[in-house]
Amino acid sequence: MPATRLTLICHARTVAQKLACFPLDEPLEMDWQAQAGSRAAAFKRPPRLLSGPEQRARQTAALYGASVETVPALRDCDMGRWQGLSIDDLHREQPEALQTWLADSHSAPHGGESVAQLCERVAAWLAALSGQPGHVLAVTHPRVIRAALLHVMQCPLASFNAIDVEPLAQVELRFNGRWRLRLDQRD
Protein backbone atom coordinates (compact mmCIF):
# COMPACT_ATOMS: atom_id res chain seq x y z
CA MET A 1 0.00 0.00 0.00
CA PRO A 2 1.38 3.44 -0.91
CA ALA A 3 2.21 5.69 2.03
CA THR A 4 0.33 8.74 3.22
CA ARG A 5 2.50 11.83 3.53
CA LEU A 6 1.01 14.59 5.64
CA THR A 7 2.58 18.02 5.88
CA LEU A 8 0.97 20.05 8.64
CA ILE A 9 1.47 23.81 8.35
CA CYS A 10 0.50 26.35 10.97
CA HIS A 11 -1.34 29.39 9.68
CA ALA A 12 0.56 32.67 9.32
CA ARG A 13 0.66 35.20 12.16
CA THR A 14 -2.45 37.00 13.35
CA VAL A 15 -2.89 40.01 15.61
CA ALA A 16 -4.32 37.72 18.33
CA GLN A 17 -1.10 35.70 18.34
CA LYS A 18 0.98 38.84 18.74
CA LEU A 19 -1.19 39.92 21.67
CA ALA A 20 -1.30 36.43 23.28
CA CYS A 21 -5.09 36.25 22.88
CA PHE A 22 -7.35 33.30 22.23
CA PRO A 23 -8.33 33.97 18.62
CA LEU A 24 -11.59 34.96 17.07
CA ASP A 25 -12.10 34.15 13.38
CA GLU A 26 -9.68 36.83 12.23
CA PRO A 27 -7.65 37.46 9.07
CA LEU A 28 -3.90 37.20 8.78
CA GLU A 29 -1.69 40.09 9.76
CA MET A 30 0.12 39.92 6.39
CA ASP A 31 -1.17 40.91 2.95
CA TRP A 32 -1.80 37.31 1.92
CA GLN A 33 -3.58 38.21 -1.34
CA ALA A 34 -0.41 39.77 -2.75
CA GLN A 35 1.43 36.52 -1.99
CA ALA A 36 -1.26 34.03 -3.09
CA GLY A 37 0.31 30.94 -4.63
CA SER A 38 3.81 32.10 -3.73
CA ARG A 39 4.69 28.93 -1.80
CA ALA A 40 3.24 26.44 -4.28
CA ALA A 41 6.62 25.85 -5.93
CA ALA A 42 7.99 24.38 -2.68
CA PHE A 43 6.57 20.99 -3.72
CA LYS A 44 7.62 18.91 -6.75
CA ARG A 45 4.04 17.80 -7.36
CA PRO A 46 1.06 19.71 -6.07
CA PRO A 47 -0.25 18.01 -2.92
CA ARG A 48 -3.89 17.71 -1.98
CA LEU A 49 -4.45 20.99 -0.12
CA LEU A 50 -6.64 21.03 3.00
CA SER A 51 -7.46 23.82 5.42
CA GLY A 52 -9.27 24.46 8.65
CA PRO A 53 -12.44 26.52 8.12
CA GLU A 54 -11.20 29.69 9.83
CA GLN A 55 -10.20 32.73 7.82
CA ARG A 56 -6.56 32.61 8.96
CA ALA A 57 -6.17 28.98 7.86
CA ARG A 58 -7.88 29.50 4.48
CA GLN A 59 -5.82 32.62 3.75
CA THR A 60 -2.59 30.79 4.59
CA ALA A 61 -3.63 27.83 2.42
CA ALA A 62 -4.02 30.26 -0.50
CA LEU A 63 -0.25 30.81 -0.30
CA TYR A 64 0.19 27.15 -1.33
CA GLY A 65 -2.43 26.89 -4.06
CA ALA A 66 -5.85 27.91 -5.32
CA SER A 67 -7.72 24.63 -4.91
CA VAL A 68 -8.29 24.27 -1.16
CA GLU A 69 -10.62 21.80 0.54
CA THR A 70 -11.99 23.02 3.89
CA VAL A 71 -12.01 20.26 6.52
CA PRO A 72 -14.00 20.80 9.74
CA ALA A 73 -11.74 18.41 11.69
CA LEU A 74 -8.86 20.87 11.17
CA ARG A 75 -10.68 23.70 12.96
CA ASP A 76 -9.02 25.33 15.93
CA CYS A 77 -9.88 24.30 19.47
CA ASP A 78 -13.17 25.90 20.53
CA MET A 79 -12.18 28.24 23.35
CA GLY A 80 -15.78 29.15 24.17
CA ARG A 81 -16.14 32.28 26.31
CA TRP A 82 -12.38 32.84 26.24
CA GLN A 83 -12.26 33.69 22.53
CA GLY A 84 -10.83 37.18 22.12
CA LEU A 85 -9.44 37.31 25.68
CA SER A 86 -5.74 37.53 26.43
CA ILE A 87 -3.84 35.30 28.82
CA ASP A 88 -3.24 38.42 30.95
CA ASP A 89 -7.01 39.06 31.08
CA LEU A 90 -7.57 35.52 32.32
CA HIS A 91 -4.79 35.79 34.91
CA ARG A 92 -6.57 38.84 36.33
CA GLU A 93 -10.22 37.85 35.94
CA GLN A 94 -10.31 34.03 36.08
CA PRO A 95 -7.02 32.78 37.55
CA GLU A 96 -8.48 29.58 39.03
CA ALA A 97 -10.22 28.64 35.79
CA LEU A 98 -7.03 29.27 33.81
CA GLN A 99 -4.97 27.12 36.19
CA THR A 100 -7.55 24.34 36.04
CA TRP A 101 -7.49 24.42 32.24
CA LEU A 102 -3.68 24.36 32.13
CA ALA A 103 -3.43 21.50 34.65
CA ASP A 104 -6.33 19.28 33.54
CA SER A 105 -6.57 18.27 29.87
CA HIS A 106 -10.16 17.14 30.38
CA SER A 107 -11.40 20.48 31.73
CA ALA A 108 -13.12 23.16 29.68
CA PRO A 109 -13.92 26.00 32.09
CA HIS A 110 -14.44 28.29 29.09
CA GLY A 111 -17.42 26.22 27.95
CA GLY A 112 -15.74 25.11 24.73
CA GLU A 113 -13.63 22.10 23.81
CA SER A 114 -11.14 20.49 26.21
CA VAL A 115 -7.64 19.51 25.12
CA ALA A 116 -8.70 15.86 25.47
CA GLN A 117 -11.67 16.42 23.14
CA LEU A 118 -9.44 18.22 20.63
CA CYS A 119 -6.94 15.34 20.71
CA GLU A 120 -9.73 12.79 20.15
CA ARG A 121 -11.01 14.77 17.16
CA VAL A 122 -7.56 15.03 15.59
CA ALA A 123 -6.78 11.34 16.24
CA ALA A 124 -10.02 10.36 14.46
CA TRP A 125 -9.09 12.56 11.49
CA LEU A 126 -5.61 11.01 11.31
CA ALA A 127 -7.15 7.52 11.39
CA ALA A 128 -9.41 8.40 8.46
CA LEU A 129 -6.54 10.02 6.55
CA SER A 130 -4.26 7.00 6.99
CA GLY A 131 -6.18 5.12 4.30
CA GLN A 132 -5.63 7.85 1.70
CA PRO A 133 -2.25 7.50 -0.03
CA GLY A 134 -0.38 10.44 -1.48
CA HIS A 135 0.77 13.81 -0.24
CA VAL A 136 -1.63 15.94 1.77
CA LEU A 137 -0.79 19.46 2.90
CA ALA A 138 -3.03 20.61 5.75
CA VAL A 139 -3.04 24.22 6.94
CA THR A 140 -4.32 24.38 10.48
CA HIS A 141 -3.67 25.78 13.96
CA PRO A 142 -1.00 25.37 16.65
CA ARG A 143 -3.29 23.37 18.95
CA VAL A 144 -4.31 20.98 16.15
CA ILE A 145 -0.65 20.37 15.26
CA ARG A 146 0.15 19.73 18.93
CA ALA A 147 -2.71 17.22 19.12
CA ALA A 148 -1.46 15.42 16.00
CA LEU A 149 2.06 15.20 17.42
CA LEU A 150 0.81 13.82 20.74
CA HIS A 151 -1.14 11.14 18.87
CA VAL A 152 1.69 10.12 16.56
CA MET A 153 4.31 10.12 19.31
CA GLN A 154 1.90 8.44 21.77
CA CYS A 155 2.58 11.14 24.36
CA PRO A 156 0.37 11.79 27.38
CA LEU A 157 -2.07 14.69 27.24
CA ALA A 158 0.02 16.43 29.92
CA SER A 159 2.65 17.03 27.19
CA PHE A 160 0.28 19.23 25.17
CA ASN A 161 1.63 22.56 26.44
CA ALA A 162 5.25 21.43 26.08
CA ILE A 163 5.08 21.97 22.30
CA ASP A 164 5.40 25.43 20.74
CA VAL A 165 4.20 25.84 17.16
CA GLU A 166 5.20 29.08 15.45
CA PRO A 167 3.33 30.68 12.54
CA LEU A 168 4.09 28.94 9.23
CA ALA A 169 5.89 26.09 11.04
CA GLN A 170 5.79 22.77 9.19
CA VAL A 171 5.90 19.21 10.43
CA GLU A 172 5.79 16.09 8.29
CA LEU A 173 4.07 12.87 9.27
CA ARG A 174 4.08 9.63 7.27
CA PHE A 175 1.73 6.66 7.46
CA ASN A 176 2.73 3.25 6.17
CA GLY A 177 1.11 0.89 8.64
CA ARG A 178 1.63 3.38 11.49
CA TRP A 179 2.13 7.11 11.81
CA ARG A 180 5.71 8.39 12.08
CA LEU A 181 7.17 11.83 12.61
CA ARG A 182 9.65 12.68 9.88
CA LEU A 183 12.32 15.31 10.49
CA ASP A 184 14.28 16.31 7.42
CA GLN A 185 16.76 18.90 6.34
CA ARG A 186 15.53 21.87 4.33
CA ASP A 187 18.07 23.63 2.14
C-alpha positions as CSV (number, residue, x, y, z in Angstrom):
1,M,0.0,0.0,0.0
2,P,1.4,3.4,-0.9
3,A,2.2,5.7,2.0
4,T,0.3,8.7,3.2
5,R,2.5,11.8,3.5
6,L,1.0,14.6,5.6
7,T,2.6,18.0,5.9
8,L,1.0,20.1,8.6
9,I,1.5,23.8,8.3
10,C,0.5,26.3,11.0
11,H,-1.3,29.4,9.7
12,A,0.6,32.7,9.3
13,R,0.7,35.2,12.2
14,T,-2.4,37.0,13.3
15,V,-2.9,40.0,15.6
16,A,-4.3,37.7,18.3
17,Q,-1.1,35.7,18.3
18,K,1.0,38.8,18.7
19,L,-1.2,39.9,21.7
20,A,-1.3,36.4,23.3
21,C,-5.1,36.2,22.9
22,F,-7.3,33.3,22.2
23,P,-8.3,34.0,18.6
24,L,-11.6,35.0,17.1
25,D,-12.1,34.2,13.4
26,E,-9.7,36.8,12.2
27,P,-7.6,37.5,9.1
28,L,-3.9,37.2,8.8
29,E,-1.7,40.1,9.8
30,M,0.1,39.9,6.4
31,D,-1.2,40.9,2.9
32,W,-1.8,37.3,1.9
33,Q,-3.6,38.2,-1.3
34,A,-0.4,39.8,-2.7
35,Q,1.4,36.5,-2.0
36,A,-1.3,34.0,-3.1
37,G,0.3,30.9,-4.6
38,S,3.8,32.1,-3.7
39,R,4.7,28.9,-1.8
40,A,3.2,26.4,-4.3
41,A,6.6,25.9,-5.9
42,A,8.0,24.4,-2.7
43,F,6.6,21.0,-3.7
44,K,7.6,18.9,-6.7
45,R,4.0,17.8,-7.4
46,P,1.1,19.7,-6.1
47,P,-0.3,18.0,-2.9
48,R,-3.9,17.7,-2.0
49,L,-4.4,21.0,-0.1
50,L,-6.6,21.0,3.0
51,S,-7.5,23.8,5.4
52,G,-9.3,24.5,8.6
53,P,-12.4,26.5,8.1
54,E,-11.2,29.7,9.8
55,Q,-10.2,32.7,7.8
56,R,-6.6,32.6,9.0
57,A,-6.2,29.0,7.9
58,R,-7.9,29.5,4.5
59,Q,-5.8,32.6,3.7
60,T,-2.6,30.8,4.6
61,A,-3.6,27.8,2.4
62,A,-4.0,30.3,-0.5
63,L,-0.2,30.8,-0.3
64,Y,0.2,27.2,-1.3
65,G,-2.4,26.9,-4.1
66,A,-5.8,27.9,-5.3
67,S,-7.7,24.6,-4.9
68,V,-8.3,24.3,-1.2
69,E,-10.6,21.8,0.5
70,T,-12.0,23.0,3.9
71,V,-12.0,20.3,6.5
72,P,-14.0,20.8,9.7
73,A,-11.7,18.4,11.7
74,L,-8.9,20.9,11.2
75,R,-10.7,23.7,13.0
76,D,-9.0,25.3,15.9
77,C,-9.9,24.3,19.5
78,D,-13.2,25.9,20.5
79,M,-12.2,28.2,23.4
80,G,-15.8,29.1,24.2
81,R,-16.1,32.3,26.3
82,W,-12.4,32.8,26.2
83,Q,-12.3,33.7,22.5
84,G,-10.8,37.2,22.1
85,L,-9.4,37.3,25.7
86,S,-5.7,37.5,26.4
87,I,-3.8,35.3,28.8
88,D,-3.2,38.4,30.9
89,D,-7.0,39.1,31.1
90,L,-7.6,35.5,32.3
91,H,-4.8,35.8,34.9
92,R,-6.6,38.8,36.3
93,E,-10.2,37.8,35.9
94,Q,-10.3,34.0,36.1
95,P,-7.0,32.8,37.5
96,E,-8.5,29.6,39.0
97,A,-10.2,28.6,35.8
98,L,-7.0,29.3,33.8
99,Q,-5.0,27.1,36.2
100,T,-7.6,24.3,36.0
101,W,-7.5,24.4,32.2
102,L,-3.7,24.4,32.1
103,A,-3.4,21.5,34.6
104,D,-6.3,19.3,33.5
105,S,-6.6,18.3,29.9
106,H,-10.2,17.1,30.4
107,S,-11.4,20.5,31.7
108,A,-13.1,23.2,29.7
109,P,-13.9,26.0,32.1
110,H,-14.4,28.3,29.1
111,G,-17.4,26.2,28.0
112,G,-15.7,25.1,24.7
113,E,-13.6,22.1,23.8
114,S,-11.1,20.5,26.2
115,V,-7.6,19.5,25.1
116,A,-8.7,15.9,25.5
117,Q,-11.7,16.4,23.1
118,L,-9.4,18.2,20.6
119,C,-6.9,15.3,20.7
120,E,-9.7,12.8,20.2
121,R,-11.0,14.8,17.2
122,V,-7.6,15.0,15.6
123,A,-6.8,11.3,16.2
124,A,-10.0,10.4,14.5
125,W,-9.1,12.6,11.5
126,L,-5.6,11.0,11.3
127,A,-7.1,7.5,11.4
128,A,-9.4,8.4,8.5
129,L,-6.5,10.0,6.6
130,S,-4.3,7.0,7.0
131,G,-6.2,5.1,4.3
132,Q,-5.6,7.9,1.7
133,P,-2.3,7.5,0.0
134,G,-0.4,10.4,-1.5
135,H,0.8,13.8,-0.2
136,V,-1.6,15.9,1.8
137,L,-0.8,19.5,2.9
138,A,-3.0,20.6,5.7
139,V,-3.0,24.2,6.9
140,T,-4.3,24.4,10.5
141,H,-3.7,25.8,14.0
142,P,-1.0,25.4,16.7
143,R,-3.3,23.4,18.9
144,V,-4.3,21.0,16.1
145,I,-0.7,20.4,15.3
146,R,0.1,19.7,18.9
147,A,-2.7,17.2,19.1
148,A,-1.5,15.4,16.0
149,L,2.1,15.2,17.4
150,L,0.8,13.8,20.7
151,H,-1.1,11.1,18.9
152,V,1.7,10.1,16.6
153,M,4.3,10.1,19.3
154,Q,1.9,8.4,21.8
155,C,2.6,11.1,24.4
156,P,0.4,11.8,27.4
157,L,-2.1,14.7,27.2
158,A,0.0,16.4,29.9
159,S,2.6,17.0,27.2
160,F,0.3,19.2,25.2
161,N,1.6,22.6,26.4
162,A,5.3,21.4,26.1
163,I,5.1,22.0,22.3
164,D,5.4,25.4,20.7
165,V,4.2,25.8,17.2
166,E,5.2,29.1,15.4
167,P,3.3,30.7,12.5
168,L,4.1,28.9,9.2
169,A,5.9,26.1,11.0
170,Q,5.8,22.8,9.2
171,V,5.9,19.2,10.4
172,E,5.8,16.1,8.3
173,L,4.1,12.9,9.3
174,R,4.1,9.6,7.3
175,F,1.7,6.7,7.5
176,N,2.7,3.3,6.2
177,G,1.1,0.9,8.6
178,R,1.6,3.4,11.5
179,W,2.1,7.1,11.8
180,R,5.7,8.4,12.1
181,L,7.2,11.8,12.6
182,R,9.7,12.7,9.9
183,L,12.3,15.3,10.5
184,D,14.3,16.3,7.4
185,Q,16.8,18.9,6.3
186,R,15.5,21.9,4.3
187,D,18.1,23.6,2.1
